[in-house]
Amino acid sequence: MANKKLDIVPMYEWGMFTLPRPSVVAGPCSAEIEEQVMETAKGLKELGINVFRAGIWKPRTHPGCFEGIGVPGLKWLQRVQKEYGLKVSTEVANEKHVYECLKHGVDMVWLGARTTANPFLVQEIADALSGSDIPVLVKNPVSPDLDLWIGALERLNRAGIKKLGVIHRGFSTFDKIKYRNDPHWEIAIELRSRYPELPFFVDPSHMGGHVDYIKEISQRSLDLGFEGLMIESHCNPSTALSDAKQQLTPSQLKDLLYNQIVVRDADSEAKEWRDNIDQLRAKIDVIDENLLYTLGTRMQISRKIGEYKKNNNIAILQTSRWDAILDKVVERGKEHGLPEEFVMDVFNAIHEASVDVQNEIISGNRSE
C-alpha cells in the first residue's frame, strides 16, 4: 500500500529551531536532581543550544533500576525555561505522561523506541495529544520495521499533530557490532525518500552507546543531509544514574559541534558543480534504464523456467545451483569493487522475486 503524504508543518516554523544545520537537542539522559539539571542547562545555554532534553520517566529493562524522577522533574524543566530561556523536551510513554507534560508547559515530546513499537500506546498518546500544538518526535521502533515507524507517524498525524518529526537511534541487534544499536542507515534513507518533508534527527548517543562513536555517527548523519542531532549531555557524566558512557559534558559537546563535525551543503548553484553533477546524473539515469530492461528480461526467462518446471513436475527451489550462482556473483562483484553484502542483498532480492513468479505459475495463480 502506498504511503499517503503527511500533513507537516516545516520544522523551522515550530519556533524552536533555526538554520544553519544541525539543529540540536541536548541534555542529560535523565533528570536526576535539580542541581544537575540546572548546571547542565546553564552549560548548554552558553554554547548556543536552544532545546533542552531530559528524561523524566525512564523505561528500563529490569525493575529496581532508576526509572526517572517523575513529575517533580517537570518543575525543574520549568526553571530551565524561566531562567535560561530554553525550550524543554522529554519522552512520553502513555497518556498520563502527556497530560503532565501539557500541564507543566513542556515545549516538545518524543516517543521512545519501545513505545513506537506498540500501536496501542501510540494511539493512546495520539489521542491524548489531539487538540494540542506541541511538536512530537518519533524514535524508530526497536526492530528494523519501517512500516511500524510509519504507522506511528500516521496515527499522530491523523490525531492532528502537524509539528511532527523523527529520531533515528538505530535498532536492537544480537549481532556483535561496535555500536550499541545497528544503524541500518538504509531504513532511515528509505523513510527520508518517502517523506522528504519530515524533519529528521539522529541520536548518536543511543546509536553508539559510547562517547567514542558520537562524532562519526553525527558526521554520517550530516553527510546524509539530515537536519538535526539529539545528543545526551551531562554536567558530570561519571555520576549519571543512566547511560553514563554515552553522555558528553557541555564543553565536549561544544568541541564536537564547532570543531569536529562538518556540515555539508544540500546543493550549490556553482556552475562547475551544476555542469558536472548534471552530466553524471544523466549517466546514472541511462544505467538505471538499462538495469530495468535487464531485470525485466531476466524475469521473463524466470517465468519461462517456471513453466518448464511446472510441465516437468520439478520443484521451484534449486538450492545448490543458487548457492553456486551467489558465490560466483560475489567474486565477480569484488572485481568491480562491490561489497559482498551489497551484492548478496541485490541478488537475493532478485532470486526471491524470481521464486515468487515461478511459484505463481506452478500453483496456477498466474494467467499466462
C-alpha positions as CSV (number, residue, x, y, z in Angstrom):
1,M,0.0,0.0,0.0
2,A,1.4,3.4,-1.0
3,N,2.0,5.8,1.9
4,K,0.0,9.0,2.0
5,K,1.8,12.3,2.3
6,L,1.9,13.5,5.9
7,D,0.4,16.9,6.7
8,I,3.5,18.5,8.2
9,V,4.4,22.0,9.5
10,P,8.0,22.7,8.4
11,M,10.5,22.4,11.3
12,Y,11.7,25.9,11.0
13,E,8.2,27.2,11.6
14,W,8.0,25.5,15.1
15,G,9.7,28.4,16.8
16,M,12.3,26.1,18.3
17,F,15.0,25.5,15.6
18,T,16.9,27.8,13.3
19,L,19.3,27.5,10.4
20,P,22.1,26.7,9.8
21,R,22.1,22.9,10.4
22,P,22.4,21.0,12.5
23,S,19.5,21.7,14.8
24,V,20.5,20.3,18.2
25,V,18.5,18.9,21.1
26,A,20.8,18.2,24.1
27,G,20.7,17.4,27.8
28,P,21.0,14.6,30.2
29,C,19.7,11.1,29.7
30,S,17.8,11.5,33.0
31,A,16.8,14.4,35.1
32,E,18.3,13.2,38.4
33,I,18.5,16.1,40.8
34,E,17.6,19.8,40.4
35,E,21.2,21.0,40.6
36,Q,22.3,18.6,37.9
37,V,19.5,19.7,35.5
38,M,20.2,23.4,36.1
39,E,24.0,23.1,35.8
40,T,23.8,21.2,32.6
41,A,21.2,23.6,31.2
42,K,23.5,26.5,32.0
43,G,26.4,24.9,30.2
44,L,24.3,24.2,27.1
45,K,22.8,27.7,27.0
46,E,26.3,29.1,27.0
47,L,27.2,27.1,23.9
48,G,24.1,28.2,22.0
49,I,21.8,25.2,22.4
50,N,18.1,26.2,22.2
51,V,16.3,23.0,23.0
52,F,17.0,21.1,26.3
53,R,16.2,17.4,26.7
54,A,15.9,15.4,29.9
55,G,14.3,12.0,30.7
56,I,11.6,12.4,33.3
57,W,10.3,8.8,33.0
58,K,12.8,6.2,32.0
59,P,11.6,2.8,30.7
60,R,14.1,0.3,31.9
61,T,14.5,-3.4,31.1
62,H,14.8,-4.5,34.7
63,P,12.9,-3.3,37.7
64,G,14.9,-1.7,40.5
65,C,16.9,0.5,38.1
66,F,16.5,4.2,38.2
67,E,13.2,4.8,36.3
68,G,13.2,8.5,36.3
69,I,12.3,11.2,38.9
70,G,8.8,11.6,37.6
71,V,6.6,14.6,37.9
72,P,8.8,16.6,40.2
73,G,11.4,16.8,37.4
74,L,8.9,18.7,35.3
75,K,9.1,21.6,37.7
76,W,12.9,21.6,37.1
77,L,12.3,21.9,33.4
78,Q,10.0,24.9,34.1
79,R,13.0,26.5,35.9
80,V,15.2,25.8,32.8
81,Q,12.6,27.6,30.7
82,K,12.3,30.6,33.0
83,E,15.9,31.1,34.0
84,Y,17.7,30.2,30.7
85,G,15.0,30.7,28.1
86,L,15.5,27.2,26.7
87,K,12.7,25.1,25.1
88,V,12.4,21.8,27.0
89,S,11.5,18.3,25.9
90,T,11.1,14.9,27.3
91,E,9.9,11.4,26.4
92,V,6.3,10.2,26.9
93,A,5.2,6.6,27.0
94,N,1.5,6.9,27.9
95,E,-1.4,9.3,28.2
96,K,-0.6,10.2,31.8
97,H,2.8,11.4,30.7
98,V,1.3,13.5,28.0
99,Y,-1.2,15.2,30.4
100,E,1.5,16.0,32.9
101,C,3.7,17.5,30.1
102,L,0.9,19.6,28.8
103,K,0.0,20.8,32.3
104,H,3.6,21.8,33.0
105,G,4.2,23.5,29.7
106,V,6.7,21.2,28.1
107,D,7.6,22.5,24.7
108,M,8.2,19.2,22.8
109,V,7.8,15.5,23.5
110,W,9.2,12.4,21.8
111,L,8.1,8.7,21.7
112,G,10.8,6.2,22.6
113,A,11.7,3.1,20.6
114,R,9.7,0.7,22.8
115,T,6.6,2.9,22.6
116,T,6.8,3.3,18.8
117,A,6.8,-0.5,18.6
118,N,3.4,-0.6,20.4
119,P,0.5,0.7,18.2
120,F,-1.9,0.7,21.2
121,L,0.4,3.0,23.2
122,V,1.0,5.2,20.1
123,Q,-2.8,5.6,19.6
124,E,-3.3,6.4,23.3
125,I,-0.6,9.1,23.1
126,A,-2.0,10.4,19.9
127,D,-5.5,10.7,21.4
128,A,-4.1,12.5,24.5
129,L,-2.2,15.0,22.3
130,S,-5.1,15.7,20.0
131,G,-6.0,19.3,20.0
132,S,-2.6,20.4,21.2
133,D,0.0,22.3,19.1
134,I,3.1,20.6,20.7
135,P,5.8,19.2,18.4
136,V,6.3,15.5,18.6
137,L,9.3,13.4,17.5
138,V,9.1,9.7,17.0
139,K,12.0,7.4,17.5
140,N,12.4,4.4,15.3
141,P,10.9,1.1,16.8
142,V,13.3,-1.3,18.5
143,S,13.2,-3.7,15.5
144,P,14.0,-2.7,11.9
145,D,10.4,-2.4,10.8
146,L,9.8,0.7,8.6
147,D,6.1,0.2,8.4
148,L,5.8,0.2,12.2
149,W,7.7,3.5,12.2
150,I,5.5,5.0,9.5
151,G,2.3,3.7,11.3
152,A,3.2,5.6,14.4
153,L,3.7,8.8,12.4
154,E,0.3,8.3,10.6
155,R,-1.5,7.8,13.9
156,L,-0.2,11.0,15.3
157,N,-0.8,12.9,12.1
158,R,-4.4,11.7,12.0
159,A,-4.8,13.0,15.5
160,G,-4.0,16.5,14.2
161,I,-0.3,16.5,15.2
162,K,1.4,18.5,12.4
163,K,4.6,19.5,14.1
164,L,5.9,16.1,13.6
165,G,9.4,14.6,13.1
166,V,11.5,11.5,13.7
167,I,14.6,10.5,15.6
168,H,16.8,7.7,14.2
169,R,18.5,5.9,17.2
170,G,19.3,2.6,15.5
171,F,17.8,-0.9,16.0
172,S,18.4,-3.5,18.6
173,T,20.5,-6.4,17.4
174,F,22.0,-9.7,18.6
175,D,24.9,-9.3,16.2
176,K,28.3,-8.3,17.6
177,I,28.9,-4.8,16.3
178,K,30.8,-1.9,17.7
179,Y,27.7,0.3,18.3
180,R,25.0,-0.2,20.9
181,N,22.4,-0.3,18.2
182,D,22.6,-1.2,14.5
183,P,22.2,2.0,12.4
184,H,20.5,0.3,9.4
185,W,21.0,3.6,7.5
186,E,19.2,2.1,4.6
187,I,15.9,2.2,6.6
188,A,16.5,5.9,7.5
189,I,17.3,6.7,3.9
190,E,14.1,4.9,2.7
191,L,12.0,6.9,5.2
192,R,13.6,10.2,4.0
193,S,12.9,9.2,0.4
194,R,9.2,8.5,1.1
195,Y,8.7,11.6,3.3
196,P,11.3,14.3,2.3
197,E,9.2,16.9,4.2
198,L,9.7,15.1,7.5
199,P,12.2,16.7,10.0
200,F,14.9,14.1,10.7
201,F,17.0,13.9,13.8
202,V,19.7,11.3,14.5
203,D,20.5,10.2,18.1
204,P,24.2,9.3,18.1
205,S,24.3,8.8,21.8
206,H,21.9,5.8,21.8
207,M,23.1,4.5,18.4
208,G,26.7,4.4,19.5
209,G,26.3,3.7,23.2
210,H,29.7,5.4,23.9
211,V,31.1,8.9,23.5
212,D,33.8,7.5,21.3
213,Y,31.3,7.0,18.5
214,I,29.3,10.2,18.7
215,K,31.5,12.1,16.2
216,E,31.5,9.5,13.5
217,I,27.7,8.9,13.7
218,S,27.0,12.6,13.8
219,Q,29.1,13.2,10.7
220,R,27.5,10.4,8.9
221,S,24.0,11.8,9.6
222,L,25.0,15.2,8.4
223,D,26.6,13.8,5.3
224,L,23.2,12.1,4.5
225,G,21.6,15.5,4.8
226,F,19.6,15.0,8.0
227,E,18.6,18.2,9.8
228,G,19.3,17.6,13.4
229,L,21.0,15.8,16.3
230,M,19.7,14.7,19.7
231,I,22.8,14.3,21.9
232,E,22.9,13.4,25.6
233,S,24.9,15.9,27.7
234,H,25.5,15.8,31.4
235,C,27.4,18.2,33.7
236,N,29.2,15.2,35.3
237,P,28.7,12.0,33.2
238,S,30.7,9.8,35.5
239,T,28.0,10.2,38.2
240,A,25.0,9.7,35.8
241,L,22.3,7.3,37.0
242,S,21.7,6.0,33.5
243,D,23.8,5.7,30.3
244,A,26.9,7.4,31.8
245,K,29.2,6.2,29.0
246,Q,27.3,7.9,26.2
247,Q,27.0,11.4,27.6
248,L,29.2,14.3,26.8
249,T,29.9,17.3,29.0
250,P,28.7,20.6,27.6
251,S,32.3,21.6,26.8
252,Q,32.8,18.3,24.9
253,L,29.6,18.9,23.0
254,K,30.8,22.4,22.1
255,D,34.0,21.0,20.7
256,L,32.1,18.4,18.7
257,L,29.7,20.9,17.2
258,Y,32.1,23.7,16.5
259,N,35.4,22.0,15.8
260,Q,34.9,18.3,14.9
261,I,32.0,17.9,12.5
262,V,31.5,19.4,9.1
263,V,28.1,20.4,7.7
264,R,27.6,19.7,4.0
265,D,25.5,22.0,1.8
266,A,22.4,20.4,0.5
267,D,23.1,21.8,-3.0
268,S,25.0,24.5,-4.9
269,E,24.4,26.8,-7.8
270,A,28.1,27.0,-8.7
271,K,28.5,26.4,-12.5
272,E,31.2,23.8,-12.2
273,W,29.1,21.8,-9.7
274,R,25.9,22.1,-11.7
275,D,27.6,21.1,-15.1
276,N,29.4,18.1,-13.7
277,I,26.6,16.8,-11.4
278,D,24.0,17.1,-14.2
279,Q,26.2,15.1,-16.6
280,L,26.9,12.4,-14.0
281,R,23.2,12.1,-13.1
282,A,22.3,11.8,-16.7
283,K,24.7,8.8,-17.0
284,I,23.1,7.3,-13.9
285,D,19.7,7.7,-15.5
286,V,20.8,5.8,-18.6
287,I,22.3,3.0,-16.4
288,D,19.1,2.7,-14.4
289,E,17.1,2.3,-17.6
290,N,19.5,-0.4,-18.7
291,L,19.2,-2.1,-15.3
292,L,15.4,-2.1,-15.5
293,Y,15.5,-3.6,-19.0
294,T,17.9,-6.3,-18.0
295,L,15.9,-7.2,-14.9
296,G,12.7,-7.3,-17.0
297,T,14.4,-9.7,-19.5
298,R,15.7,-11.8,-16.6
299,M,12.2,-12.1,-15.1
300,Q,10.8,-13.2,-18.5
301,I,13.3,-16.0,-18.5
302,S,12.4,-16.9,-14.9
303,R,8.8,-17.2,-16.0
304,K,9.8,-19.5,-18.8
305,I,11.8,-21.6,-16.4
306,G,8.7,-21.7,-14.2
307,E,6.6,-23.1,-17.0
308,Y,9.2,-25.9,-17.7
309,K,9.3,-26.8,-14.1
310,K,5.5,-27.0,-13.9
311,N,5.3,-29.1,-17.1
312,N,8.1,-31.5,-15.8
313,N,6.9,-31.6,-12.2
314,I,10.1,-30.0,-10.9
315,A,10.4,-28.2,-7.5
316,I,10.9,-24.5,-7.7
317,L,13.9,-24.2,-5.3
318,Q,17.3,-25.5,-6.7
319,T,19.4,-24.6,-3.6
320,S,22.7,-26.0,-4.8
321,R,22.5,-24.1,-8.1
322,W,21.6,-20.8,-6.3
323,D,24.5,-21.2,-3.9
324,A,26.9,-21.6,-6.8
325,I,25.4,-18.6,-8.5
326,L,25.7,-16.5,-5.4
327,D,29.3,-17.5,-4.8
328,K,30.1,-16.6,-8.4
329,V,28.5,-13.2,-8.4
330,V,30.1,-12.3,-5.1
331,E,33.5,-13.0,-6.6
332,R,32.7,-11.1,-9.7
333,G,31.4,-8.2,-7.7
334,K,34.7,-7.9,-5.9
335,E,36.4,-7.4,-9.3
336,H,34.1,-4.4,-9.7
337,G,34.8,-3.0,-6.2
338,L,31.3,-4.0,-4.9
339,P,31.0,-5.0,-1.2
340,E,30.0,-8.6,-0.7
341,E,27.0,-7.7,1.5
342,F,25.6,-5.4,-1.2
343,V,25.9,-8.0,-3.9
344,M,24.2,-10.6,-1.8
345,D,21.4,-8.3,-0.9
346,V,20.7,-7.4,-4.5
347,F,20.9,-10.9,-5.9
348,N,18.9,-12.4,-3.1
349,A,16.2,-9.9,-3.7
350,I,16.3,-10.8,-7.4
351,H,16.2,-14.5,-6.6
352,E,13.3,-14.1,-4.2
353,A,11.2,-12.2,-6.9
354,S,12.0,-15.0,-9.4
355,V,10.9,-17.7,-7.0
356,D,7.7,-15.8,-6.3
357,V,6.9,-15.6,-10.1
358,Q,7.6,-19.3,-10.6
359,N,5.5,-20.2,-7.6
360,E,2.6,-18.3,-9.1
361,I,3.0,-20.2,-12.3
362,I,3.3,-23.6,-10.7
363,S,0.4,-23.0,-8.3
364,G,-1.8,-21.8,-11.2
365,N,-2.4,-18.4,-9.7
366,R,-1.0,-16.5,-12.7
367,S,-2.5,-16.3,-16.1
368,E,0.0,-16.6,-18.9
